[in-house]
Amino acid sequence: MTLLKNNGKPKEIVPERESSFGMSIIVLLLAIAVLLFGVVGLKLDPHMPILLSVTVLLIYSSYLHIPWNDMRDSICRSISESIEAILIICLIGVTVGTWMSSGTVPLVIYYGLQIFSPQWFLLSILLLCCIMSIVTGSSWTTVGTIGVAFMGVGIGLGIPVGLTAGAILCGAYFGDKQSPVSDTCNFAAAVSRGGLYEVVRAMIYTTGPSLVVSAVIFVVLGFRYGSGTADTSQIQAITSGLEASFNLTPVLLIPLILLLSMIIMKVPAIPTMIIASLLGASFTFVVQGQDIASCLKFMHTGYVSDTGVSVIDSLLTRGGLNSMTSTVMLMLFSLALAGCLERTGVMSKVIGKISNLTKNRVGLITTTLVMAMALSFFAADPYLAMLLPANAMGRNFDRQGIDRRVLGRTIQDGATVMAPLVPWGTNGIYCSLTLGVAVAEYAPYYLMGYATPIFAVICAITGFGVLYTKKPGKSDEVKDVAEA
């Protein structure tokens, strides 16, 4: 052992222990047990359970004689690598607040409901729920507002409630997964370190075909029903309320068009969100006649709708910098956990034992997907189901030269879209209670939940949509990869 002089006094340095595979498994299972007990057993948000898991790993680091400075540096490094993603999430809250107050989101909803067709009921609600969840970034908001309205229309048309609920959820969770203003999308981009817009574009390879397949099947199923009378009074109440509360003009689509254009042109996310939020504030001032103080308030605390129509108020009361506090704290604790897992060597020891399963592209992507799906069921929380596979498999993606955006896409393919299928999870409980349909009743028709993982595996096998940070060589066993 080495002796150092510290103020003239000898100080013994205890050698650092190496984490063994057995101890790594025990510590990892203990950390996961803490998470499961908090989220599933106590039905808490994942913030405090994750913080307790961090504590478990800090105690283990003390057993390994890892200096606190090393653990602190690893935690700070993990957070600093995702600081851009955290700033983007804050700006998304600001943007959503101004887009609600300006009338941009209300206009999209208004136009969407105008194209609703009882004759093409299932396809209509699938597409409309896609639109709503993309512009709001929330599956829950979509399900709890226009989703409830569509359930009533479906009953009038004589369509089974499970089938109607399945179409609603396919659209709602498509947007939740694909929208750049969605919490889950931003979380996946942050923990995978794949970049927000990069992950959004990469997900098209799996989510796009899944939506098309779902749409075709719903069209076919829709031909068997529709003999009843549609009661569209709720939908008409929404459109009338929007007309009365906002000055709806096509010019309000400019912020949305500009945002999509900047995403396509690969403009960095932070400048894009700043421009989008300022445009929203400008239209709030010019088109809706709000004063400057109100515009700044909407950016900070969000927009509060007060139309008198409960469905509209629930749909539009969103956004603001403050609304992102919970998500930012969840990310900070999650990234701290990632730093602890890396420095203690727990995850590397465990992953080393399953290296044979992940030594090539197909095995790596499929294993990551299965891990996310399994955790989505057992942890009953999509955030945890994305966090742990991202931490476990990130380095393996780097070693094979597979871009981290594929990791971000894969954990979403296994976690987010599966969430409504977990009867004891928060998403399954919310969707079931809100729509008045048991999970088992809508599960056969929730086609996105099955199609997306299937297309993820197809992409892994064929190489279609698998993006690389370097050209794969013969040793990578991916000569047939179609780089995008």
LOBA-563720 format. One record per residue (C-alpha): residue number from 1; residue in one letter; x, y, z. Coordinates in Angstrom, 2 decimals, decimal comma. Example, Ala and Ser with C-alpha at 12.3 -4.5 7.8 and 13.67 -1.06 7.14 Angstrom:
<atoms>
- pos|code|u|v|w
- 1|A|12,30|-4,50|7,80 .
- 2|S|13,67|-1,06|7,14 .
</atoms>
This chain:
<atoms>
- pos|code|u|v|w
- 1|M|0,00|0,00|0,00 .
- 2|T|1,16|3,50|-0,79 .
- 3|L|1,78|6,08|1,88 .
- 4|L|1,36|9,78|1,23 .
- 5|K|2,23|12,78|3,32 .
- 6|N|-0,77|14,96|4,09 .
- 7|N|0,14|17,95|6,26 .
- 8|G|3,05|15,96|7,58 .
- 9|K|0,88|12,96|8,48 .
- 10|P|1,03|9,64|6,68 .
- 11|K|-2,15|8,58|4,94 .
- 12|E|-2,79|5,09|3,72 .
- 13|I|-4,39|4,66|0,28 .
- 14|V|-6,64|1,63|0,08 .
- 15|P|-6,42|-0,06|-3,33 .
- 16|E|-9,59|0,09|-5,43 .
- 17|R|-11,43|-3,19|-5,76 .
- 18|E|-12,66|-4,44|-9,11 .
- 19|S|-16,36|-5,21|-9,37 .
- 20|S|-16,88|-8,94|-9,88 .
- 21|F|-19,62|-10,36|-12,09 .
- 22|G|-21,46|-11,85|-9,11 .
- 23|M|-21,43|-8,62|-7,12 .
- 24|S|-22,37|-6,62|-10,23 .
- 25|I|-25,45|-8,80|-10,73 .
- 26|I|-26,45|-8,44|-7,08 .
- 27|V|-26,03|-4,66|-7,08 .
- 28|L|-27,82|-4,25|-10,42 .
- 29|L|-30,74|-6,41|-9,28 .
- 30|L|-30,91|-4,46|-6,03 .
- 31|A|-30,99|-1,14|-7,91 .
- 32|I|-33,71|-2,47|-10,23 .
- 33|A|-35,67|-3,83|-7,25 .
- 34|V|-35,62|-0,36|-5,67 .
- 35|L|-36,93|1,08|-8,94 .
- 36|L|-39,67|-1,52|-9,27 .
- 37|F|-40,75|-1,19|-5,64 .
- 38|G|-41,06|2,57|-5,95 .
- 39|V|-42,74|2,70|-9,37 .
- 40|V|-44,86|-0,46|-9,33 .
- 41|G|-45,28|-1,17|-5,63 .
- 42|L|-45,69|2,35|-4,27 .
- 43|K|-46,98|3,79|-7,58 .
- 44|L|-44,60|6,75|-7,39 .
- 45|D|-43,17|8,80|-10,22 .
- 46|P|-39,73|7,41|-11,09 .
- 47|H|-37,75|10,39|-9,76 .
- 48|M|-37,23|9,30|-6,14 .
- 49|P|-36,82|5,58|-6,93 .
- 50|I|-34,04|6,49|-9,39 .
- 51|L|-32,38|8,70|-6,77 .
- 52|L|-32,49|5,81|-4,30 .
- 53|S|-30,93|3,54|-6,92 .
- 54|V|-28,14|6,11|-7,31 .
- 55|T|-27,67|5,88|-3,55 .
- 56|V|-27,35|2,08|-3,78 .
- 57|L|-24,57|2,46|-6,36 .
- 58|L|-22,81|5,15|-4,33 .
- 59|I|-22,75|2,79|-1,34 .
- 60|Y|-21,35|0,07|-3,59 .
- 61|S|-18,70|2,48|-4,89 .
- 62|S|-17,62|3,02|-1,28 .
- 63|Y|-17,25|-0,75|-0,88 .
- 64|L|-15,08|-0,76|-4,02 .
- 65|H|-12,97|2,07|-2,51 .
- 66|I|-13,71|4,34|-5,46 .
- 67|P|-12,93|7,93|-4,42 .
- 68|W|-15,93|10,23|-4,22 .
- 69|N|-14,22|12,64|-6,59 .
- 70|D|-14,18|9,92|-9,24 .
- 71|M|-17,87|9,17|-8,78 .
- 72|R|-18,71|12,87|-8,82 .
- 73|D|-16,71|13,38|-12,01 .
- 74|S|-18,45|10,43|-13,69 .
- 75|I|-21,89|11,76|-12,73 .
- 76|C|-21,04|15,28|-13,91 .
- 77|R|-19,57|13,97|-17,15 .
- 78|S|-22,70|11,93|-17,84 .
- 79|I|-24,91|14,97|-17,26 .
- 80|S|-22,67|17,34|-19,21 .
- 81|E|-22,80|15,08|-22,28 .
- 82|S|-26,58|15,58|-22,38 .
- 83|I|-26,79|19,22|-21,34 .
- 84|E|-27,86|20,21|-24,86 .
- 85|A|-30,79|17,79|-24,64 .
- 86|I|-31,81|19,32|-21,29 .
- 87|L|-31,75|22,81|-22,78 .
- 88|I|-33,82|21,60|-25,73 .
- 89|I|-36,45|20,20|-23,38 .
- 90|C|-36,67|23,55|-21,58 .
- 91|L|-37,11|25,35|-24,91 .
- 92|I|-39,77|22,88|-25,99 .
- 93|G|-41,85|23,88|-22,97 .
- 94|V|-41,46|27,53|-23,97 .
- 95|T|-42,41|26,75|-27,58 .
- 96|V|-45,50|24,74|-26,68 .
- 97|G|-46,75|27,54|-24,43 .
- 98|T|-46,53|30,14|-27,21 .
- 99|W|-47,93|27,81|-29,86 .
- 100|M|-50,99|27,25|-27,71 .
- 101|S|-51,51|30,96|-26,99 .
- 102|S|-50,84|32,03|-30,58 .
- 103|G|-53,49|29,73|-32,00 .
- 104|T|-51,07|27,57|-34,02 .
- 105|V|-51,98|24,31|-32,24 .
- 106|P|-55,71|25,22|-31,99 .
- 107|L|-55,73|25,88|-35,76 .
- 108|V|-54,18|22,48|-36,52 .
- 109|I|-56,78|20,81|-34,30 .
- 110|Y|-59,58|22,83|-35,93 .
- 111|Y|-58,50|21,90|-39,47 .
- 112|G|-58,02|18,30|-38,44 .
- 113|L|-61,53|17,95|-37,08 .
- 114|Q|-62,91|19,48|-40,28 .
- 115|I|-61,68|16,50|-42,29 .
- 116|F|-63,28|13,98|-39,94 .
- 117|S|-65,44|11,47|-41,86 .
- 118|P|-67,84|8,95|-40,26 .
- 119|Q|-67,66|6,94|-43,51 .
- 120|W|-63,92|6,44|-42,95 .
- 121|F|-64,22|6,47|-39,19 .
- 122|L|-61,31|4,27|-38,09 .
- 123|L|-58,86|5,77|-40,58 .
- 124|S|-60,03|9,29|-39,68 .
- 125|I|-59,48|8,90|-35,96 .
- 126|L|-56,14|7,18|-36,52 .
- 127|L|-54,85|10,12|-38,57 .
- 128|L|-56,45|12,81|-36,40 .
- 129|C|-55,01|11,34|-33,21 .
- 130|C|-51,62|11,24|-34,96 .
- 131|I|-51,92|14,95|-35,75 .
- 132|M|-53,08|15,88|-32,25 .
- 133|S|-50,37|13,94|-30,46 .
- 134|I|-47,64|15,27|-32,76 .
- 135|V|-48,56|18,93|-32,24 .
- 136|T|-49,19|18,54|-28,49 .
- 137|G|-46,47|15,96|-27,86 .
- 138|S|-48,79|14,05|-25,53 .
- 139|S|-50,62|10,76|-25,99 .
- 140|W|-52,48|11,25|-22,71 .
- 141|T|-53,85|14,64|-23,75 .
- 142|T|-54,98|13,20|-27,08 .
- 143|V|-56,63|10,17|-25,48 .
- 144|G|-58,31|12,22|-22,74 .
- 145|T|-59,83|14,81|-25,09 .
- 146|I|-60,64|13,96|-28,70 .
- 147|G|-60,13|10,26|-27,92 .
- 148|V|-63,08|10,33|-25,52 .
- 149|A|-65,16|12,20|-28,11 .
- 150|F|-64,38|9,61|-30,77 .
- 151|M|-65,40|6,77|-28,43 .
- 152|G|-68,92|8,23|-28,35 .
- 153|V|-69,02|8,51|-32,13 .
- 154|G|-67,86|4,93|-32,53 .
- 155|I|-70,58|3,59|-30,24 .
- 156|G|-73,18|5,41|-32,37 .
- 157|L|-71,78|3,80|-35,51 .
- 158|G|-71,98|0,33|-33,97 .
- 159|I|-68,20|-0,20|-33,95 .
- 160|P|-66,81|-2,38|-31,12 .
- 161|V|-65,34|-0,21|-28,39 .
- 162|G|-62,08|-2,19|-28,38 .
- 163|L|-61,59|-1,53|-32,10 .
- 164|T|-62,25|2,20|-31,72 .
- 165|A|-59,90|2,43|-28,73 .
- 166|G|-57,21|0,56|-30,67 .
- 167|A|-57,32|3,10|-33,51 .
- 168|I|-57,22|6,02|-31,05 .
- 169|L|-54,21|4,61|-29,22 .
- 170|C|-52,32|3,79|-32,42 .
- 171|G|-52,56|7,43|-33,47 .
- 172|A|-51,91|8,86|-30,01 .
- 173|Y|-48,77|6,81|-29,35 .
- 174|F|-47,46|7,32|-32,87 .
- 175|G|-47,27|11,05|-32,12 .
- 176|D|-45,97|10,50|-28,59 .
- 177|K|-43,09|8,47|-30,04 .
- 178|Q|-42,46|10,60|-33,13 .
- 179|S|-43,08|14,19|-32,01 .
- 180|P|-40,02|16,37|-31,28 .
- 181|V|-42,02|18,05|-28,50 .
- 182|S|-42,81|14,75|-26,75 .
- 183|D|-41,28|14,03|-23,34 .
- 184|T|-40,56|10,39|-24,19 .
- 185|C|-38,91|11,28|-27,50 .
- 186|N|-36,67|13,84|-25,81 .
- 187|F|-35,85|11,43|-22,98 .
- 188|A|-34,86|8,70|-25,45 .
- 189|A|-32,68|11,14|-27,37 .
- 190|A|-31,00|12,30|-24,15 .
- 191|V|-30,21|8,92|-22,56 .
- 192|S|-29,09|7,44|-25,88 .
- 193|R|-27,11|10,60|-26,75 .
- 194|G|-28,42|10,28|-30,29 .
- 195|G|-29,60|13,87|-30,83 .
- 196|L|-33,27|14,89|-30,84 .
- 197|Y|-33,89|15,51|-34,53 .
- 198|E|-31,58|12,67|-35,50 .
- 199|V|-33,60|10,20|-33,42 .
- 200|V|-36,87|11,64|-34,79 .
- 201|R|-35,72|11,08|-38,37 .
- 202|A|-34,36|7,61|-37,60 .
- 203|M|-37,67|6,48|-36,10 .
- 204|I|-39,43|6,94|-39,44 .
- 205|Y|-37,88|3,65|-40,59 .
- 206|T|-39,86|1,65|-38,00 .
- 207|T|-42,77|3,88|-37,01 .
- 208|G|-43,66|4,91|-40,58 .
- 209|P|-44,28|1,40|-41,95 .
- 210|S|-46,12|0,48|-38,73 .
- 211|L|-48,52|3,39|-39,23 .
- 212|V|-49,12|2,46|-42,86 .
- 213|V|-49,84|-1,18|-41,99 .
- 214|S|-52,16|-0,09|-39,17 .
- 215|A|-54,01|2,30|-41,50 .
- 216|V|-54,57|-0,39|-44,13 .
- 217|I|-55,90|-2,87|-41,56 .
- 218|F|-58,22|-0,27|-40,01 .
- 219|V|-59,62|0,58|-43,45 .
- 220|V|-60,36|-3,11|-44,06 .
- 221|L|-61,93|-3,54|-40,62 .
- 222|G|-63,92|-0,33|-41,05 .
- 223|F|-65,79|-1,77|-44,05 .
- 224|R|-67,46|-4,27|-41,71 .
- 225|Y|-69,06|-1,60|-39,57 .
- 226|G|-70,55|1,86|-39,82 .
- 227|S|-74,27|1,11|-40,22 .
- 228|G|-75,21|3,19|-37,15 .
- 229|T|-75,77|6,92|-36,77 .
- 230|A|-72,83|9,09|-35,82 .
- 231|D|-73,31|11,60|-33,03 .
- 232|T|-70,71|14,28|-33,76 .
- 233|S|-72,03|16,83|-31,28 .
- 234|Q|-68,86|16,66|-29,15 .
- 235|I|-66,66|17,26|-32,16 .
- 236|Q|-68,82|20,18|-33,25 .
- 237|A|-68,61|21,62|-29,73 .
- 238|I|-64,81|21,54|-29,94 .
- 239|T|-64,65|23,29|-33,31 .
- 240|S|-67,21|25,91|-32,24 .
- 241|G|-65,29|26,58|-29,04 .
- 242|L|-62,03|27,03|-30,95 .
- 243|E|-63,69|29,47|-33,36 .
- 244|A|-65,04|31,52|-30,48 .
- 245|S|-61,79|31,63|-28,50 .
- 246|F|-59,15|32,25|-31,18 .
- 247|N|-58,67|34,31|-34,29 .
- 248|L|-58,07|31,34|-36,59 .
- 249|T|-56,22|32,26|-39,78 .
- 250|P|-53,93|30,20|-42,04 .
- 251|V|-51,02|32,54|-41,22 .
- 252|L|-50,80|30,74|-37,87 .
- 253|L|-49,37|27,71|-39,68 .
- 254|I|-46,14|29,62|-40,40 .
- 255|P|-44,40|28,57|-37,12 .
- 256|L|-45,22|24,92|-37,76 .
- 257|I|-44,11|25,05|-41,41 .
- 258|L|-40,90|26,82|-40,46 .
- 259|L|-40,16|24,29|-37,70 .
- 260|L|-40,62|21,35|-40,09 .
- 261|S|-38,45|23,09|-42,69 .
- 262|M|-35,63|23,66|-40,21 .
- 263|I|-35,80|20,05|-39,08 .
- 264|I|-35,55|18,86|-42,69 .
- 265|M|-32,63|21,25|-43,34 .
- 266|K|-30,94|19,90|-40,18 .
- 267|V|-30,75|23,27|-38,45 .
- 268|P|-29,50|22,71|-34,87 .
- 269|A|-32,29|22,10|-32,39 .
- 270|I|-31,62|24,96|-29,96 .
- 271|P|-31,75|27,79|-32,56 .
- 272|T|-34,78|26,07|-34,12 .
- 273|M|-36,71|26,02|-30,86 .
- 274|I|-35,76|29,62|-30,01 .
- 275|I|-37,04|30,82|-33,40 .
- 276|A|-40,21|28,70|-33,11 .
- 277|S|-41,00|30,03|-29,63 .
- 278|L|-40,38|33,66|-30,62 .
- 279|L|-42,61|33,27|-33,66 .
- 280|G|-45,34|31,84|-31,45 .
- 281|A|-45,01|34,79|-29,07 .
- 282|S|-45,12|37,22|-32,00 .
- 283|F|-48,35|35,73|-33,34 .
- 284|T|-49,81|35,75|-29,83 .
- 285|F|-49,16|39,50|-29,75 .
- 286|V|-50,14|40,36|-33,34 .
- 287|V|-52,91|37,90|-34,21 .
- 288|Q|-54,50|37,14|-30,84 .
- 289|G|-54,06|40,64|-29,41 .
- 290|Q|-52,31|39,63|-26,18 .
- 291|D|-49,94|42,12|-24,53 .
- 292|I|-46,19|41,54|-24,26 .
- 293|A|-46,34|40,69|-20,55 .
- 294|S|-48,86|37,91|-21,29 .
- 295|C|-46,69|36,56|-24,10 .
- 296|L|-43,70|36,28|-21,77 .
- 297|K|-45,89|34,70|-19,08 .
- 298|F|-47,06|32,03|-21,53 .
- 299|M|-43,43|31,26|-22,30 .
- 300|H|-42,61|30,88|-18,61 .
- 301|T|-45,67|29,34|-16,95 .
- 302|G|-47,58|28,03|-19,98 .
- 303|Y|-50,93|28,77|-21,55 .
- 304|V|-54,10|28,27|-19,50 .
- 305|S|-57,20|27,85|-21,67 .
- 306|D|-60,44|29,27|-20,32 .
- 307|T|-62,98|28,72|-23,09 .
- 308|G|-65,64|27,18|-20,87 .
- 309|V|-65,50|23,96|-22,92 .
- 310|S|-63,80|21,37|-20,70 .
- 311|V|-62,48|19,28|-23,59 .
- 312|I|-60,79|22,29|-25,19 .
- 313|D|-59,40|23,56|-21,89 .
- 314|S|-57,89|20,14|-21,13 .
- 315|L|-56,37|19,99|-24,61 .
- 316|L|-54,85|23,48|-24,71 .
- 317|T|-53,70|24,11|-21,13 .
- 318|R|-50,10|23,16|-21,72 .
- 319|G|-46,54|24,33|-22,11 .
- 320|G|-44,26|26,80|-20,42 .
- 321|L|-40,74|26,50|-19,07 .
- 322|N|-42,06|25,45|-15,65 .
- 323|S|-43,91|22,47|-17,15 .
- 324|M|-40,59|20,85|-18,03 .
- 325|T|-39,21|20,87|-14,49 .
- 326|S|-40,30|17,30|-13,75 .
- 327|T|-38,83|15,97|-17,01 .
- 328|V|-35,54|17,81|-16,51 .
- 329|M|-35,18|16,44|-12,96 .
- 330|L|-35,97|12,93|-14,20 .
- 331|M|-33,23|13,27|-16,80 .
- 332|L|-30,70|14,59|-14,28 .
- 333|F|-31,29|11,66|-11,90 .
- 334|S|-31,28|9,19|-14,80 .
- 335|L|-27,98|10,54|-16,12 .
- 336|A|-26,53|10,42|-12,61 .
- 337|L|-27,50|6,75|-12,45 .
- 338|A|-25,79|6,20|-15,81 .
- 339|G|-22,60|7,80|-14,49 .
- 340|C|-22,63|5,59|-11,41 .
- 341|L|-23,18|2,43|-13,43 .
- 342|E|-20,28|3,34|-15,70 .
- 343|R|-17,74|4,20|-13,00 .
- 344|T|-18,47|1,20|-10,79 .
- 345|G|-18,20|-1,10|-13,80 .
- 346|V|-21,46|-2,85|-12,90 .
- 347|M|-23,02|-2,64|-16,34 .
- 348|S|-19,84|-3,52|-18,24 .
- 349|K|-19,42|-6,71|-16,19 .
- 350|V|-23,00|-7,80|-16,82 .
- 351|I|-22,96|-6,95|-20,51 .
- 352|G|-19,65|-8,73|-20,91 .
- 353|K|-21,36|-12,02|-20,07 .
- 354|I|-23,91|-11,62|-22,87 .
- 355|S|-21,40|-10,35|-25,43 .
- 356|N|-22,10|-13,35|-27,67 .
- 357|L|-25,67|-12,10|-28,11 .
- 358|T|-24,56|-8,62|-29,09 .
- 359|K|-21,48|-9,25|-31,21 .
- 360|N|-23,22|-8,32|-34,46 .
- 361|R|-25,82|-5,82|-35,63 .
- 362|V|-28,83|-8,15|-35,47 .
- 363|G|-28,03|-9,46|-32,02 .
- 364|L|-27,26|-6,02|-30,60 .
- 365|I|-30,41|-4,29|-31,85 .
- 366|T|-32,67|-7,25|-31,07 .
- 367|T|-31,26|-7,67|-27,55 .
- 368|T|-31,71|-3,96|-26,86 .
- 369|L|-35,28|-4,12|-28,17 .
- 370|V|-36,18|-7,16|-26,05 .
- 371|M|-34,65|-5,54|-22,94 .
- 372|A|-36,77|-2,43|-23,46 .
- 373|M|-39,94|-4,47|-24,05 .
- 374|A|-39,33|-6,66|-21,00 .
- 375|L|-38,63|-3,69|-18,75 .
- 376|S|-41,71|-1,92|-20,10 .
- 377|F|-43,77|-4,79|-18,70 .
- 378|F|-41,91|-5,46|-15,46 .
- 379|A|-41,04|-1,88|-14,56 .
- 380|A|-44,38|-0,62|-15,93 .
- 381|D|-42,71|2,66|-16,82 .
- 382|P|-41,43|3,64|-20,30 .
- 383|Y|-38,72|5,92|-18,90 .
- 384|L|-37,04|3,16|-16,92 .
- 385|A|-37,53|0,79|-19,85 .
- 386|M|-35,51|3,20|-22,01 .
- 387|L|-32,93|4,23|-19,43 .
- 388|L|-31,45|0,84|-18,50 .
- 389|P|-30,98|-0,57|-22,05 .
- 390|A|-29,49|2,76|-23,16 .
- 391|N|-26,95|2,58|-20,33 .
- 392|A|-26,24|-1,09|-20,93 .
- 393|M|-25,88|-1,10|-24,70 .
- 394|G|-24,56|2,36|-25,60 .
- 395|R|-20,90|1,36|-25,68 .
- 396|N|-21,69|-1,72|-27,79 .
- 397|F|-23,33|0,49|-30,42 .
- 398|D|-20,19|2,63|-30,43 .
- 399|R|-17,90|-0,38|-30,83 .
- 400|Q|-19,82|-1,60|-33,88 .
- 401|G|-19,93|1,89|-35,34 .
- 402|I|-23,74|2,00|-35,23 .
- 403|D|-25,00|5,53|-34,72 .
- 404|R|-26,53|6,30|-31,34 .
- 405|R|-29,72|7,49|-33,05 .
- 406|V|-30,44|3,80|-33,80 .
- 407|L|-30,15|3,14|-30,06 .
- 408|G|-32,59|5,99|-29,37 .
- 409|R|-35,02|4,58|-31,91 .
- 410|T|-34,73|1,02|-30,63 .
- 411|I|-35,45|1,82|-26,98 .
- 412|Q|-38,51|3,79|-28,10 .
- 413|D|-39,62|0,88|-30,31 .
- 414|G|-39,54|-1,41|-27,29 .
- 415|A|-40,72|0,90|-24,52 .
- 416|T|-43,02|3,74|-25,58 .
- 417|V|-45,28|1,89|-27,99 .
- 418|M|-45,64|-1,06|-25,61 .
- 419|A|-46,74|1,09|-22,65 .
- 420|P|-50,54|0,93|-23,24 .
- 421|L|-50,39|-2,89|-23,26 .
- 422|V|-49,25|-3,11|-19,63 .
- 423|P|-52,44|-3,42|-17,53 .
- 424|W|-50,68|-2,48|-14,28 .
- 425|G|-48,64|0,35|-15,80 .
- 426|T|-49,60|4,01|-15,62 .
- 427|N|-50,25|4,17|-19,37 .
- 428|G|-52,40|1,05|-19,44 .
- 429|I|-54,42|2,18|-16,41 .
- 430|Y|-54,90|5,69|-17,79 .
- 431|C|-55,95|4,56|-21,28 .
- 432|S|-58,31|1,92|-19,91 .
- 433|L|-60,03|4,20|-17,40 .
- 434|T|-60,20|7,21|-19,71 .
- 435|L|-61,66|5,35|-22,68 .
- 436|G|-63,75|2,98|-20,58 .
- 437|V|-62,26|-0,10|-22,27 .
- 438|A|-60,27|-2,89|-20,63 .
- 439|V|-56,69|-3,36|-21,81 .
- 440|A|-57,50|-6,91|-22,91 .
- 441|E|-60,35|-5,55|-25,04 .
- 442|Y|-58,31|-3,03|-27,04 .
- 443|A|-55,04|-4,99|-27,04 .
- 444|P|-55,85|-7,05|-30,20 .
- 445|Y|-56,44|-3,81|-32,13 .
- 446|Y|-53,49|-1,81|-30,84 .
- 447|L|-51,57|-2,63|-34,00 .
- 448|M|-48,74|-0,13|-33,50 .
- 449|G|-47,68|-2,04|-30,39 .
- 450|Y|-46,98|-5,16|-32,43 .
- 451|A|-45,95|-3,76|-35,80 .
- 452|T|-43,24|-1,38|-34,54 .
- 453|P|-41,04|-4,02|-32,83 .
- 454|I|-41,49|-6,29|-35,85 .
- 455|F|-40,23|-3,60|-38,20 .
- 456|A|-37,38|-2,88|-35,78 .
- 457|V|-36,23|-6,49|-36,12 .
- 458|I|-36,68|-6,38|-39,91 .
- 459|C|-34,45|-3,30|-40,06 .
- 460|A|-31,86|-5,05|-37,91 .
- 461|I|-31,83|-8,12|-40,17 .
- 462|T|-31,83|-6,31|-43,51 .
- 463|G|-29,76|-3,31|-42,45 .
- 464|F|-32,40|-0,96|-43,85 .
- 465|G|-32,45|2,23|-41,82 .
- 466|V|-29,42|1,24|-39,72 .
- 467|L|-27,18|4,29|-39,67 .
- 468|Y|-23,44|4,15|-39,02 .
- 469|T|-20,81|6,48|-37,66 .
- 470|K|-18,27|4,69|-39,86 .
- 471|K|-18,47|2,49|-42,91 .
- 472|P|-18,97|-1,14|-41,83 .
- 473|G|-16,29|-3,54|-42,95 .
- 474|K|-16,26|-7,28|-43,48 .
- 475|S|-15,39|-7,89|-39,85 .
- 476|D|-18,57|-6,12|-38,79 .
- 477|E|-20,70|-8,71|-40,58 .
- 478|V|-22,84|-5,96|-42,05 .
- 479|K|-21,74|-5,74|-45,67 .
- 480|D|-25,35|-5,56|-46,83 .
- 481|V|-26,25|-2,54|-44,72 .
- 482|A|-28,17|0,19|-46,52 .
- 483|E|-26,78|3,37|-45,02 .
- 484|A|-29,24|6,24|-44,87 .
</atoms>
